[in-house]
Amino acid sequence: MTIDLKQFVSKNKEIIALHEPYVHDGYEYATDGYICIRIKTDKPNTVLKYAQFPRAWELFEDFSGDFYPLSVGPKTKERTCGCAGGYVPKGECPDCAGTGVHECDCGTSHDCGYCFGTGMIPSDDICPQCKGKKVYMVPEDKVFLPNRSISGDNLEMIMMLPNLEYNDILVKSKNGVTDYMQFRFDGGEGIIGTKIYGGVI
């Protein structure tokens, strides 16, 4: 399985050193500043003209200990989609004037049957967010593992890696300020849970 390293880089284009994978001494690294993964490569070292890469390789110097399968998966919660009943909205509903409520002749009110109570006219296009189900799942804010908690977003990122295993010992950074969890997978290894940009390692 080929790992797409670009999904692990920062989306902040202003931080030049974090928005592209880079190569250092036989490994290709990708990091967003909180997750860092590396895979072996025979590519030449990457050189930046105006910035320095984070010294992520120093985080992998003491990569040892027992590793265990990480199969908990990110815990998720359900969120109601803001679409028009599972469809992409295309304007305000004329039946309920955008309120999402329809009043019957009998004097009771209920969700508008035309817009499914959303107040919007549904188009013919299925909503890409909820896939027509009107709800979608999002990661929990925190997922608790032995000895640490990890943000649901970060855990969701690494759970896509093949045969993921983690070391439940928290490793202290050299400056003693931050700690991180080591993990490995088929074809590479990584760390999660620390800010590694700007020399904070």
N, C-alpha and C positions, 0 to 999 in steps of 0.2 A: 504494500500500500504506500503510495506517495503522499507525503504530508505537505499540504499547502501552507508554507510558513507565513504567507502574507496575511492570513486570518489572525495571526497572533501579534501583529505590529500595531502601533498606536494609530488612531484615526486623526490625531492632532498633527496636521501637516507642518505646523510651526516648529515642532521639535524634530529637526532633520535627522538626528541620530536614531530615532525610534520608528520612523514610518516606512523603513525598508529593512528586510533581512540583511545581515552582514556576515562576512567570513573572517575568522581568526584562528590561525594555527590548526587547520584540519576540521573545524566545525563551523557550521552555518547556524547563526543565532537569529532569533526573532523575539522581540519583547515589546510590550506596551508600557513597561515600567512596573508592572505588578506580576505578570506571568512572563516567564522566559523559558523557551525551549531551544534545544540545539540538536542537530543531527550531523553525522559525519559527512564530510565532503572532500573532494580533491580540488575544489575551486581555489584560486589564489586569494590571498587576503584582500579584503575590501579596504580602500583608502578614501577617507572623506577629506575634502580640501579645507572646509571652513568649520568643522565641528569634530568633536570626539565621540566615539561610540562609548556606551557604558561598558565598564570592564566586567561584563557578565561572566566571563570565563572564570573569574576568581570565586564565584559562587559555587562552582562545580569542583573545586579542589578537594573538598572532603565529601565526596559522594559515595557513601558506604552505609552499611547497616542492613537490617532486614526490611524487605519490601513486601507489601500485602496487596491483594487485588482491591482495586477501588471500584466497587460496583454499586454504591448506594445511589448514584445518579442524583442530579439536582432535584430537590423537592420543589414542587410547583403548586401554584394556586391559580384559580380560575378568575379571569377578568372578562367583564361584559364588553363586547366590541361596540364601537360607536358608529358602525355602518348602518345601512338601512335593511335590517332583517336578514343579514347574510349576503347582501348585495352592495356594490359600490353605489353610494348616493349620487343623485344627479340634480337635486333641487328640493325646495320646500314642498311638503305634501299639500295639495289643494283641498283634500277632504277635511283635514283637521287644522289647516292654516299653520302647520309646523309645531303644533302642541303635542302631537302624539296621542291625543285623547279624542274619542268620539262620543258624543252624547246621543243616546237612543231616544226615540219618541216616548218611551216608557219612563223617562226621567233618570235613568241610570247612565253612568259613563264607564267606558272600558277602553282598552288600547285600540287605536285606530286600526281597522282591518286592512287598509290599503298600504299603510307604511309600517305596519307591525309595531306601532307605538313609538317609533323613532322620530317622527315628525319630518321625515325626508322621503322623497320619492326614490324607490329602488330602480337602478338601471338593470340591464340584462347581464351585467358582469358580476361574477362571483367575487366577493371581497377577498383579497389576497391575504389579509391578516388572519381572519377566522376561518377561511375556506368554506364559507357559507354556513357555519355552525352557530353564529351569533355570539360565541364566546371563544376565548383562546387562553392558552396557558402561559404563565410567566414564571421565572424562577423566584423562589422565596428570597427574601433579602439576605438571609444568612442560612448556611447549612452547617451543622455541627458534626465534626469528626473527632476521633480521640485526640485530645490535647490541643485542638484549635477549631476555630470557625472560619469558614470561607464564604465569600459572597456567592450567591446563587449564580450570578452572571459569570464569574470566573470559573466556577466548578462546571458550569454548562460548557464552557469553552474547552476544557481539557477532557471532558467525558467523551468527546468524539475521537480521541486518540486510541489506537488499537492496543488491546491487552494492557490497559493502564494499571500500574501498581504504585503505591505510595509508601513512604517511610514515615511512621507516626512520631518520630523524634523531631522536635523543633530544633533547627540549626540556627545559632546566633550568627549575625553578621560580624565582620571583623571590628566594626565600630561599636558593637554591643548594643546598638539602638534598636535594630529591627531583627525579626526572625522570619524564617520561611520553612516551607515544607518541600521536601524533595519528592519527585515522582519520576517514573520511567515508563516507557512504552516501546512497542516494537519499532526499532529504528532510531530511537533517541531517548532523551531524558530532559527533565525540566525542573523548575522551581516555581513556587507560587507564594504570594503573600507578603512581598516586601517591595519597597520603592528602590529600584536599582539604578535609576538615572541620576546624573550629576555626581557620580562618585560615591553615592551612599551605598556601601556594600559591607 
